């Protein structure tokens, strides 16, 4: 990823709890492993941050839904293949499961 964009993405972690920052980093690592173009990683990453930082099930559901909608839009615009979109969806779903498992009362 471009250095300035990496800095901005990682800057988001500063306002998170250590646990949320760890969840966000795991999701970023999984996303970066997909080797998407930088502009798509930069577009998707904030939604992964919202998932990692969700404080209740409603916030988590909203963040997950918004992130998956972005993936659908990238697919509709033919910016990513169906296979790649499925891989990105899996990153979102895994991030959501990880965050859900750590929510209070879960």
C-alpha positions as protocol buffer text, in pm:
chain_id: "A"
residue {
  index: 1
  type: UNK
  ca { x: 0 y: 0 z: 0 }
}
residue {
  index: 2
  type: UNK
  ca { x: 107 y: 356 z: -54 }
}
residue {
  index: 3
  type: UNK
  ca { x: 289 y: 487 z: 254 }
}
residue {
  index: 4
  type: UNK
  ca { x: 61 y: 787 z: 311 }
}
residue {
  index: 5
  type: UNK
  ca { x: -247 y: 570 z: 298 }
}
residue {
  index: 6
  type: UNK
  ca { x: -96 y: 311 z: 530 }
}
residue {
  index: 7
  type: UNK
  ca { x: -23 y: 587 z: 777 }
}
residue {
  index: 8
  type: UNK
  ca { x: -381 y: 710 z: 765 }
}
residue {
  index: 9
  type: UNK
  ca { x: -525 y: 362 z: 806 }
}
residue {
  index: 10
  type: UNK
  ca { x: -300 y: 285 z: 1101 }
}
residue {
  index: 11
  type: UNK
  ca { x: -370 y: 629 z: 1251 }
}
residue {
  index: 12
  type: UNK
  ca { x: -731 y: 513 z: 1300 }
}
residue {
  index: 13
  type: UNK
  ca { x: -606 y: 258 z: 1552 }
}
residue {
  index: 14
  type: UNK
  ca { x: -486 y: 531 z: 1788 }
}
residue {
  index: 15
  type: UNK
  ca { x: -841 y: 610 z: 1896 }
}
residue {
  index: 16
  type: UNK
  ca { x: -928 y: 244 z: 1959 }
}
residue {
  index: 17
  type: UNK
  ca { x: -892 y: 33 z: 2267 }
}
residue {
  index: 18
  type: UNK
  ca { x: -597 y: -208 z: 2253 }
}
residue {
  index: 19
  type: UNK
  ca { x: -836 y: -501 z: 2192 }
}
residue {
  index: 20
  type: UNK
  ca { x: -1012 y: -319 z: 1906 }
}
residue {
  index: 21
  type: UNK
  ca { x: -679 y: -214 z: 1756 }
}
residue {
  index: 22
  type: UNK
  ca { x: -567 y: -578 z: 1763 }
}
residue {
  index: 23
  type: UNK
  ca { x: -889 y: -691 z: 1590 }
}
residue {
  index: 24
  type: UNK
  ca { x: -845 y: -415 z: 1331 }
}
residue {
  index: 25
  type: UNK
  ca { x: -485 y: -516 z: 1265 }
}
residue {
  index: 26
  type: UNK
  ca { x: -584 y: -880 z: 1213 }
}
residue {
  index: 27
  type: UNK
  ca { x: -851 y: -772 z: 965 }
}
residue {
  index: 28
  type: UNK
  ca { x: -605 y: -541 z: 785 }
}
residue {
  index: 29
  type: UNK
  ca { x: -351 y: -823 z: 761 }
}
residue {
  index: 30
  type: UNK
  ca { x: -615 y: -1051 z: 608 }
}
residue {
  index: 31
  type: UNK
  ca { x: -723 y: -777 z: 367 }
}
residue {
  index: 32
  type: UNK
  ca { x: -367 y: -696 z: 262 }
}
residue {
  index: 33
  type: UNK
  ca { x: -302 y: -1067 z: 198 }
}
residue {
  index: 34
  type: UNK
  ca { x: -564 y: -1052 z: -78 }
}
residue {
  index: 35
  type: UNK
  ca { x: -338 y: -822 z: -282 }
}
residue {
  index: 36
  type: UNK
  ca { x: -612 y: -580 z: -383 }
}
residue {
  index: 37
  type: UNK
  ca { x: -524 y: -251 z: -544 }
}
residue {
  index: 38
  type: UNK
  ca { x: -435 y: 13 z: -287 }
}
residue {
  index: 39
  type: UNK
  ca { x: -739 y: 226 z: -365 }
}
residue {
  index: 40
  type: UNK
  ca { x: -971 y: -63 z: -274 }
}
residue {
  index: 41
  type: UNK
  ca { x: -785 y: -145 z: 46 }
}
residue {
  index: 42
  type: UNK
  ca { x: -807 y: 222 z: 143 }
}
residue {
  index: 43
  type: UNK
  ca { x: -1181 y: 221 z: 66 }
}
residue {
  index: 44
  type: UNK
  ca { x: -1253 y: -100 z: 262 }
}
residue {
  index: 45
  type: UNK
  ca { x: -1027 y: -53 z: 566 }
}
residue {
  index: 46
  type: UNK
  ca { x: -1239 y: 206 z: 751 }
}
residue {
  index: 47
  type: UNK
  ca { x: -1531 y: -36 z: 758 }
}
residue {
  index: 48
  type: UNK
  ca { x: -1307 y: -302 z: 910 }
}
residue {
  index: 49
  type: UNK
  ca { x: -1206 y: -43 z: 1169 }
}
residue {
  index: 50
  type: UNK
  ca { x: -1572 y: 25 z: 1249 }
}
residue {
  index: 51
  type: UNK
  ca { x: -1632 y: -347 z: 1292 }
}
residue {
  index: 52
  type: UNK
  ca { x: -1332 y: -384 z: 1521 }
}
residue {
  index: 53
  type: UNK
  ca { x: -1436 y: -83 z: 1728 }
}
residue {
  index: 54
  type: UNK
  ca { x: -1809 y: -163 z: 1757 }
}
residue {
  index: 55
  type: UNK
  ca { x: -1932 y: -139 z: 2114 }
}
residue {
  index: 56
  type: UNK
  ca { x: -2264 y: -322 z: 2071 }
}
residue {
  index: 57
  type: UNK
  ca { x: -2442 y: -558 z: 1836 }
}
residue {
  index: 58
  type: UNK
  ca { x: -2627 y: -278 z: 1658 }
}
residue {
  index: 59
  type: UNK
  ca { x: -2306 y: -92 z: 1573 }
}
residue {
  index: 60
  type: UNK
  ca { x: -2146 y: -416 z: 1465 }
}
residue {
  index: 61
  type: UNK
  ca { x: -2438 y: -512 z: 1240 }
}
residue {
  index: 62
  type: UNK
  ca { x: -2441 y: -166 z: 1080 }
}
residue {
  index: 63
  type: UNK
  ca { x: -2066 y: -164 z: 1016 }
}
residue {
  index: 64
  type: UNK
  ca { x: -2073 y: -516 z: 873 }
}
residue {
  index: 65
  type: UNK
  ca { x: -2370 y: -435 z: 649 }
}
residue {
  index: 66
  type: UNK
  ca { x: -2203 y: -117 z: 520 }
}
residue {
  index: 67
  type: UNK
  ca { x: -1875 y: -296 z: 451 }
}
residue {
  index: 68
  type: UNK
  ca { x: -2045 y: -577 z: 263 }
}
residue {
  index: 69
  type: UNK
  ca { x: -2239 y: -318 z: 60 }
}
residue {
  index: 70
  type: UNK
  ca { x: -1908 y: -166 z: -51 }
}
residue {
  index: 71
  type: UNK
  ca { x: -1794 y: -510 z: -168 }
}
residue {
  index: 72
  type: UNK
  ca { x: -2119 y: -549 z: -364 }
}
residue {
  index: 73
  type: UNK
  ca { x: -2063 y: -208 z: -524 }
}
residue {
  index: 74
  type: UNK
  ca { x: -1706 y: -299 z: -623 }
}
residue {
  index: 75
  type: UNK
  ca { x: -1836 y: -620 z: -779 }
}
residue {
  index: 76
  type: UNK
  ca { x: -2118 y: -440 z: -963 }
}
residue {
  index: 77
  type: UNK
  ca { x: -1866 y: -192 z: -1103 }
}
residue {
  index: 78
  type: UNK
  ca { x: -1648 y: -484 z: -1218 }
}
residue {
  index: 79
  type: UNK
  ca { x: -1366 y: -350 z: -1001 }
}
residue {
  index: 80
  type: UNK
  ca { x: -1312 y: -694 z: -846 }
}
residue {
  index: 81
  type: UNK
  ca { x: -1388 y: -1046 z: -960 }
}
residue {
  index: 82
  type: UNK
  ca { x: -1655 y: -1263 z: -799 }
}
residue {
  index: 83
  type: UNK
  ca { x: -1381 y: -1473 z: -643 }
}
residue {
  index: 84
  type: UNK
  ca { x: -1203 y: -1170 z: -498 }
}
residue {
  index: 85
  type: UNK
  ca { x: -1532 y: -1026 z: -372 }
}
residue {
  index: 86
  type: UNK
  ca { x: -1599 y: -1355 z: -195 }
}
residue {
  index: 87
  type: UNK
  ca { x: -1257 y: -1340 z: -33 }
}
residue {
  index: 88
  type: UNK
  ca { x: -1319 y: -983 z: 86 }
}
residue {
  index: 89
  type: UNK
  ca { x: -1660 y: -1084 z: 221 }
}
residue {
  index: 90
  type: UNK
  ca { x: -1487 y: -1359 z: 417 }
}
residue {
  index: 91
  type: UNK
  ca { x: -1250 y: -1099 z: 567 }
}
residue {
  index: 92
  type: UNK
  ca { x: -1554 y: -895 z: 674 }
}
residue {
  index: 93
  type: UNK
  ca { x: -1738 y: -1196 z: 813 }
}
residue {
  index: 94
  type: UNK
  ca { x: -1432 y: -1315 z: 1006 }
}
residue {
  index: 95
  type: UNK
  ca { x: -1379 y: -964 z: 1145 }
}
residue {
  index: 96
  type: UNK
  ca { x: -1745 y: -954 z: 1247 }
}
residue {
  index: 97
  type: UNK
  ca { x: -1725 y: -1292 z: 1420 }
}
residue {
  index: 98
  type: UNK
  ca { x: -1411 y: -1186 z: 1604 }
}
residue {
  index: 99
  type: UNK
  ca { x: -1571 y: -861 z: 1721 }
}
residue {
  index: 100
  type: UNK
  ca { x: -1898 y: -1029 z: 1815 }
}
residue {
  index: 101
  type: UNK
  ca { x: -1714 y: -1284 z: 2031 }
}
residue {
  index: 102
  type: UNK
  ca { x: -1558 y: -1001 z: 2233 }
}
residue {
  index: 103
  type: UNK
  ca { x: -1868 y: -785 z: 2279 }
}
residue {
  index: 104
  type: UNK
  ca { x: -1988 y: -749 z: 2638 }
}
residue {
  index: 105
  type: UNK
  ca { x: -2252 y: -1005 z: 2724 }
}
residue {
  index: 106
  type: UNK
  ca { x: -2164 y: -1240 z: 2438 }
}
